[in-house]
Amino acid sequence: MKVFHILALSTALALPVSGMALADAKPIKAVEVETDVAAIANPKAAEYYGNLANDLQSAILARIQDRVADNGLTVGVDIDEVSLANSFQTAVGAQDSVLKGMVRLHDAEGTNMDAYEIAVSLEMVNSFLPEGAVAITSMTDAPEHYKALVDAFADTVAKRLP
């Protein structure tokens, strides 16, 4: 079963945009995030699964809010793997915290403009942990680790947009 979340953006909700920002980057009309129940790789990931699509969509939108327009590209994200492991499991090679999915860009006519896979792991995202959070040495699969994966994935999506 797939869960589908879409947020169509309107200029009425968008923050003012400078002419320079739009000249350099293509406008974004919508961000769609789809998650698949089969993507859940372990029970800990299932605790966060219900919010993953909304959390990821919000994180992406926070990074591209200056590019929102009535006409533009649709960013589609299809998450196909999510796993949360504590750092001990990661250190001994038993499991890793991973968020992986396909990103597809479509124009207003539905033409596929680009597609690429993004995969982030906890080892890659220590810089996204809030100040004071214990990084890789933590023995828990804390909410901060989940948020770090979501933030790193959203940051990568935003940086790769044309």
Secondary structure, DSSP 8 states (H G I E B T S, - for coil): -EEEEEEE--TTTS----HHHHHHS--EEEEEEEEEGGGB-SHHHHHHHHHHHHHHHHHHHHHHGGGB-SSSEEEEEEEEEEE---HHHHHTTS---EEEEEEEEE-TT--EEEEEEEEEEGGG-GGGS-TT---TT-SS--HHHHHHHHHHHHHHHHHH--
